[in-house]
């Protein structure tokens, strides 16, 4: 499961906790703080938990930074983390800061729940469909952006994308990663979700397999559609599938929720989340009889996100 659930000695309540940390992957310290907080909270949201009682921040400051770099950057990262926590209706009450060679940032999210406040991830049935709430391709976008300063790498992809394409994809990825999965978690209750996980470091297929493995019924997940940040599929192909984006193995950071929903509820779920947030979700696959594994079909349909690029607009 994405979060640890511990029944408490106080009747009917459970402690739900999760932790996560990673290296910075964007160059805006404020957005990095927000992305980190969104990523930590995502594991609660994958369990259908919508309210987080408390957060701790874990910060490792690099000893390679100058005093001035540290004094400027670290408070901005902390502010981004704190603002995202407040957006989630939570608060940061403590944590731990250390100094070592690497900059890392992470956190702990804790909440106390009644049984009806979380959704166990193991109840999908044959006939369900799989919904994804954020596009794929964050790792490709972040790497391509870094390649703008590395001529030998940039030369591999400049025939398929422009510099402007890459900068826009990077912005899209950054804002997508900073977005909370809270609305999706809330709607999991409304539309009777049978289980979910969030798509992060193991890529879409890795997390789909993890979710399939814990199902009570003998089911399998089959993925037909891959919503991908615009132009990122072309970059992945130009790099000889270096990232495994279309194979579902490309790592994502603070990705969307992958949710098993009753077929008759899924379209309404997608419509509702778009109405509330202004962002699309996609039905990407089906649940069929199987041996608790997931697969992507040989030639999945790649859905470019957004479908049409409008100058000056990100989505």
C-alpha positions in Angstrom: 0.0 0.0 0.0 1.1 3.6 -0.6 0.7 4.6 3.1 1.1 2.7 6.4 -2.2 2.1 8.2 -1.9 1.3 11.9 -5.0 0.5 14.0 -4.9 2.6 17.2 -5.7 1.4 20.7 -8.5 4.1 20.6 -11.5 2.4 19.2 -12.2 2.6 15.5 -9.3 4.9 14.6 -6.2 4.3 12.5 -2.9 6.2 12.1 -2.1 6.7 8.4 1.4 7.8 7.6 3.8 8.1 4.7 7.2 9.6 4.0 9.2 10.4 0.9 12.3 12.4 -0.1 14.4 13.0 -3.2 16.9 15.3 -4.9 15.9 18.6 -6.5 14.8 18.2 -10.1 13.7 21.7 -11.1 15.6 25.0 -10.9 13.0 27.0 -9.1 13.4 26.5 -5.3 9.8 27.5 -4.5 8.3 25.1 -7.0 10.7 22.4 -5.7 9.3 22.8 -2.2 5.7 22.6 -3.6 6.5 19.5 -5.7 8.1 17.8 -2.7 5.1 18.4 -0.5 2.6 17.3 -3.2 4.7 14.1 -3.7 4.6 13.3 0.0 0.9 13.9 0.3 0.2 11.9 -2.9 0.6 8.6 -1.0 -2.2 9.6 1.4 -4.4 10.7 -1.5 -3.8 7.3 -3.2 -5.5 5.7 -0.2 -8.5 8.0 -0.6 -7.4 10.0 2.5 -8.3 13.7 1.8 -7.3 15.4 5.1 -3.7 15.4 6.5 -3.5 16.3 10.1 0.2 17.1 10.3 3.4 17.3 8.2 7.1 17.2 9.0 9.8 18.5 6.6 13.0 16.6 6.0 15.8 18.8 4.6 19.4 18.0 3.8 21.4 21.1 2.9 24.5 20.5 0.7 27.8 21.5 2.2 28.9 22.4 -1.4 26.6 25.5 -1.2 28.1 28.8 -0.3 26.6 30.5 2.8 24.8 33.0 0.6 23.4 30.2 -1.6 22.1 28.4 1.4 20.7 31.5 3.1 18.8 32.4 -0.1 17.7 29.0 -1.5 16.7 27.0 1.6 14.1 29.5 3.0 12.4 29.6 -0.5 12.2 25.8 -0.7 10.8 25.8 2.8 8.2 28.4 1.9 7.1 26.3 -1.2 6.7 23.2 1.0 4.7 25.2 3.6 2.4 26.8 1.1 1.6 23.5 -0.5 0.9 22.0 2.9 -1.5 24.9 3.7 -3.2 24.4 0.3 -3.8 20.8 1.4 -5.4 22.1 4.6 -2.4 20.8 6.7 0.5 22.4 8.6 4.2 21.8 9.0 5.0 21.5 12.7 8.6 20.3 12.7 11.1 18.0 11.0 14.8 17.6 10.7 17.6 19.5 8.9 21.1 18.1 8.3 24.1 19.0 6.2 25.7 16.5 3.9 27.2 16.6 0.3 23.8 16.3 -1.4 20.8 18.5 -1.3 17.6 16.4 -0.6 14.2 17.4 0.4 11.3 15.4 1.7 8.7 15.1 4.4 6.3 13.0 6.5 2.5 13.2 6.3 0.4 11.9 9.2 -3.3 11.7 9.8 -5.8 9.9 12.0 -8.7 8.3 10.2 -12.0 6.5 10.7 -12.4 3.4 8.5 -14.7 5.2 6.0 -12.0 7.9 5.4 -9.6 5.6 3.5 -10.1 3.3 0.5 -8.1 0.0 0.5 -6.5 -0.6 -2.9 -7.4 -4.3 -3.4 -11.0 -4.3 -4.5 -10.9 -4.0 -8.3 -13.2 -6.4 -10.3 -13.4 -7.6 -13.9 -15.0 -4.8 -15.9 -13.5 -1.9 -14.0 -11.6 0.7 -16.0 -8.3 2.4 -15.1 -8.2 6.2 -14.9 -5.0 8.4 -14.8 -5.3 11.9 -13.4 -2.0 13.5 -14.7 -0.1 13.1 -17.9 3.2 11.1 -18.1 6.6 12.4 -19.2 7.8 14.5 -16.3 11.3 12.8 -16.3 11.7 13.3 -20.0 10.7 17.0 -19.8 13.1 17.7 -16.9 16.0 15.9 -18.6 15.3 17.6 -22.0 15.3 21.0 -20.3 18.8 20.2 -18.7 20.0 19.1 -22.2 19.5 22.6 -23.5 22.9 23.4 -21.9 24.6 20.1 -23.1 25.2 20.3 -26.9 26.1 16.6 -27.4 22.7 15.6 -25.8 20.7 18.4 -27.3 21.9 17.4 -30.8 20.2 14.0 -30.4 16.7 15.6 -30.0 16.8 19.0 -31.7 15.5 17.5 -35.0 12.2 16.5 -33.3 11.6 19.4 -30.9 12.4 23.1 -30.7 13.9 24.8 -27.7 10.5 26.5 -27.1 8.8 23.0 -27.1 11.2 21.9 -24.4 10.8 25.0 -22.2 7.1 24.7 -22.4 7.1 21.0 -21.6 9.3 21.7 -18.6 6.9 24.3 -17.3 4.0 21.9 -17.9 5.8 19.2 -16.0 6.7 21.5 -13.1 3.2 22.7 -12.6 1.8 19.2 -13.0 4.1 17.9 -10.4 3.2 20.7 -7.9 -0.5 20.0 -8.2 -2.1 18.1 -5.3 -4.0 14.9 -6.0 -6.5 15.9 -3.3 -9.5 16.5 -5.6 -9.0 13.1 -7.2 -8.9 11.5 -3.7 -12.1 13.2 -2.8 -13.8 12.0 -5.9 -12.6 8.4 -5.3 -15.3 8.3 -2.6 -18.0 9.9 -4.7 -17.5 7.5 -7.6 -16.9 4.3 -5.6 -13.3 3.7 -6.5 -12.1 0.1 -6.0 -8.5 1.0 -5.4 -5.7 3.3 -6.5 -2.0 4.1 -6.4 0.1 7.1 -7.4 2.4 7.0 -10.3 6.0 8.0 -9.2 9.4 6.4 -9.4 8.6 3.0 -10.8 6.8 4.5 -13.8 3.2 3.7 -14.9 3.7 0.0 -15.5 5.7 -0.5 -12.3 2.9 1.1 -10.2 0.2 -0.7 -12.2 1.9 -4.0 -11.5 2.2 -3.2 -7.8 -1.5 -2.4 -7.6 -2.5 -5.5 -9.6 -0.4 -7.7 -7.3 -2.4 -6.8 -4.2 -5.9 -7.4 -5.7 -8.2 -9.9 -3.9 -9.8 -11.1 -7.2 -7.9 -12.8 -10.0 -7.6 -9.8 -12.3 -5.1 -8.3 -14.7 -4.7 -4.7 -15.8 -4.4 -3.9 -19.5 -3.3 -0.4 -20.5 -4.3 0.9 -24.0 -3.8 4.7 -23.8 -0.8 6.8 -22.7 -1.5 10.5 -22.0 1.9 12.2 -22.4 3.0 15.8 -22.1 3.2 17.2 -25.6 6.3 16.3 -27.6 7.8 14.1 -24.9 7.0 10.9 -26.8 9.0 12.2 -29.8 12.0 13.0 -27.5 11.8 9.5 -26.0 11.8 7.8 -29.4 14.7 10.1 -30.6 16.8 8.9 -27.7 16.2 5.2 -28.6 13.6 4.8 -25.8 16.3 5.7 -23.3 13.5 6.6 -20.8 11.1 3.7 -21.6 8.3 6.3 -21.7 6.0 4.3 -24.1 6.9 1.1 -22.3 5.6 2.5 -19.0 9.0 2.3 -17.2 10.0 6.0 -17.3 10.1 7.4 -13.7 7.6 10.0 -12.8 7.8 12.5 -10.0 4.6 13.5 -8.1 2.5 11.9 -10.9 -1.3 11.3 -11.0 -3.4 8.8 -9.3 -4.0 5.5 -11.2 -7.5 4.5 -10.1 -9.7 1.4 -10.7 -13.2 2.7 -11.1 -16.5 1.0 -12.0 -16.9 1.4 -15.8 -20.2 3.3 -15.5 -18.7 5.8 -13.1 -15.4 6.6 -14.8 -16.5 9.1 -17.4 -18.4 11.1 -14.7 -15.3 11.0 -12.5 -13.2 12.5 -15.4 -15.8 15.1 -16.1 -16.1 16.1 -12.5 -12.4 16.5 -11.9 -12.0 18.6 -15.0 -14.9 20.8 -13.9 -13.4 21.3 -10.5 -9.7 21.7 -11.4 -9.7 22.6 -15.1 -7.4 19.6 -15.9 -8.1 16.5 -17.8 -8.1 12.9 -16.6 -8.1 9.9 -18.9 -9.5 6.4 -19.1 -6.3 4.5 -20.0 -7.1 0.8 -19.6 -9.4 -2.0 -18.4 -9.5 -4.6 -15.7 -10.0 -8.2 -17.0 -9.6 -11.7 -15.7 -5.9 -12.3 -15.1 -3.1 -13.3 -12.8 -2.6 -10.0 -10.9 -0.2 -8.4 -13.4 -0.3 -5.3 -15.6 0.7 -4.9 -19.2 0.7 -2.2 -21.9 -0.5 -3.3 -25.3 2.0 -3.5 -28.2 1.0 -0.2 -29.8 -0.7 1.9 -27.2 -2.4 5.1 -28.3 -0.3 8.1 -27.3 -2.5 11.1 -26.3 -0.6 14.4 -26.6 -1.4 16.7 -23.7 -2.5 19.3 -24.4 -4.1 18.2 -27.6 -3.6 21.6 -29.3 -0.9 24.1 -28.3 -2.2 27.6 -27.9 0.6 30.2 -27.7 0.9 31.7 -24.3 -1.1 29.0 -22.6 0.4 26.0 -20.8 -2.6 23.7 -20.9 
